Amino acid sequence: MSTHEYDVVVVGAGTSGCYAAATIARAGYDVAIVERKSAEEAGHIACGDALKGADAFPEAIPKSKIEPAFTNTEVDHGRFEIPQEDTVLDIPVPGELAVIDRWEYGRLIIEGADEAGAEFHYDTVVQDVLQDDDGRATGIVGKHEGETVQFDADIVIDGAGSLSLLQDKVDFSGSTFDTNVSYSHFSSAYREVVEVPEPVEWSDALVFKPAEIAAGYVWYFPRTETIINAGLGFQMTEEPMKLVDDLKKDLRNREEFEGAEVIDKLGAALPTRRPYDSATAPGYMAVGDAAAHVNPTTGGGIAGAAYAGSYAGEQAVIALEEGDVSEEMLWRYNQRVMDHFGGRYASLDVYNILSTAVDVDDLMGLIASLPGEKLAEALYSGTTSFSPLLLLQTAASSYGHWSQILNFFKVKRLADELLTHYERYPSRPSALAGWQDERDRIMDEIYEVTGADPKY
Ligand SMILES: Cc1cc2nc3c(=O)[nH]c(=O)nc-3n(C[C@H](O)[C@H](O)[C@H](O)COP(=O)(O)OP(=O)(O)OC[C@H]3O[C@@H](n4cnc5c(N)ncnc54)[C@H](O)[C@@H]3O)c2cc1C
């Protein structure tokens, strides 16, 4: 067995791990990234390739470093195809959006973290987390080419993605770390990168289409005019979709994909739930998908992973400087995540909960009747407001869906109440339980109004 010693060990060379490690290395601390894939394969991640908020990414890896992977920066709207209503809705996407060459982006962030000073250990599968008698994480154990390797560190950062194996190994009993996690909080998704012979007409749009079940959708994201990321996913509470076959069926029915060639395929699980209430334990922080830092309505997780990684990295540096890696010391990381996007994602999750309890045709009819900009606002900001005039227009165009709309407004009021509650996220771990009680009371009302089964 070989042993390595670092100030911080980060598991996973994805977005969250690379931004965390780059932040820590820039502050002059020794940091390792341990990755199960080979150096060639690292950065190859199942993804829709859409990068939201590309203009305001954290600086630990300079934007100029990742920009060469932005292959389409012309996208400015979502195109929602609703076959049930024979309607196509064009909805503006606020903020900068790029469709990227995801593998190239993955390689570039690895290069960025490497240039910042992080050390990489590839082909190393992490299998266990070490803890001392007080429950503090003190390192990890993995396998590299059949040999056991140990990494001792003051702090472990878990950037191992969805359903992180590390969390099965840690005894979280002395911490607030959120263990209320079930497979039903995840979506199963699959995507193919497809090259078409002729440029598509919608190369400035992200195309969405409902799948045959309410909690699923098909997407077409144009990486260029002729290279399209085509994928689909569904919430794991539903009857499983046959992802590969269903995608094939959809591709076959669209004439723009005639003669298309598949150039890459990958599938994975992604969290479509609220962020973990707490992603800290003594000496331990989880970042990105490993702490559900994903917009649960769009499945967009790259930006959340980059920010969470940076915030965890910054907090790790403070903890190392203070010589204190207790949960109280790391707690500020949770607060920054909740302040920036965690509360918003939790309130968006309410619409996911609603979608599990309604009929897909009703939902599509309702969406088709709502004004596009307002839907866009709701989708990305987690909140929206209707002027009286807009309300009248909406009421006229949505005749036949009034009862759902009334229900939708009740749900929206509760989602807003939830968002306000997340703005009061506690400033110390000991206050978390009281805050959770009030949050759970709001959630109970949400289940009652939507008729959905409790998600958490
Ligand atoms: C099909 C699909 C489509 C998506 N589309 C989009 C999109 O269009 N836009 C968007 O913003 N987001 C999208 N997402 C979500 C996005 O890909 C993730 O949110 C993001 O990649 C999370 O980054 P991460 O660093 O937390 O985890 P990951 O990128 O998953 O990285 C985790 C890393 O940890 C490594 N690892 C895991 N376990 C171990 C172990 N035991 N030992 C060592 N290494 C380990 C993995 O090999 C991997 O390199 C999509 C996800 C899926 C599945």
The ligand as an ORCA input file, in Angstrom:
! r2SCAN-3c Opt
* xyz 0 1
  C     -27.601     13.041    -19.582
  C     -27.298     14.289    -18.802
  C     -27.467     15.535    -19.392
  C     -27.125     16.712    -18.696
  N     -27.238     17.916    -19.339
  C     -26.796     19.047    -18.747
  C     -26.777     20.292    -19.449
  O     -27.129     20.382    -20.629
  N     -26.308     21.382    -18.797
  C     -25.872     21.336    -17.501
  O     -25.475     22.392    -16.953
  N     -25.875     20.162    -16.812
  C     -26.308     19.022    -17.400
  N     -26.272     17.825    -16.721
  C     -25.792     17.813    -15.327
  C     -24.286     17.996    -15.282
  O     -23.656     17.103    -16.179
  C     -23.794     17.752    -13.852
  O     -24.591     18.506    -12.965
  C     -22.340     18.144    -13.675
  O     -21.522     17.422    -14.541
  C     -21.925     17.892    -12.228
  O     -20.538     18.005    -12.079
  P     -19.833     17.261    -10.867
  O     -18.404     17.697    -10.916
  O     -20.550     17.478     -9.606
  O     -19.944     15.706    -11.181
  P     -19.413     14.891    -12.448
  O     -19.248     15.748    -13.627
  O     -20.294     13.696    -12.553
  O     -17.959     14.404    -11.996
  C     -17.759     13.402    -11.031
  C     -16.392     12.787    -11.253
  O     -16.109     11.914    -10.162
  C     -15.532     10.726    -10.662
  N     -15.821      9.675     -9.675
  C     -17.030      9.199     -9.303
  N     -16.901      8.237     -8.365
  C     -15.576      8.116     -8.132
  C     -14.798      7.273     -7.280
  N     -15.386      6.391     -6.468
  N     -13.451      7.402     -7.292
  C     -12.844      8.303     -8.102
  N     -13.522      9.117     -8.945
  C     -14.859      9.027     -8.953
  C     -16.241     10.509    -11.999
  O     -15.491      9.643    -12.850
  C     -16.322     11.942    -12.523
  O     -15.181     12.293    -13.276
  C     -26.635     16.631    -17.363
  C     -26.487     15.377    -16.752
  C     -26.815     14.215    -17.452
  C     -26.635     12.880    -16.781
*
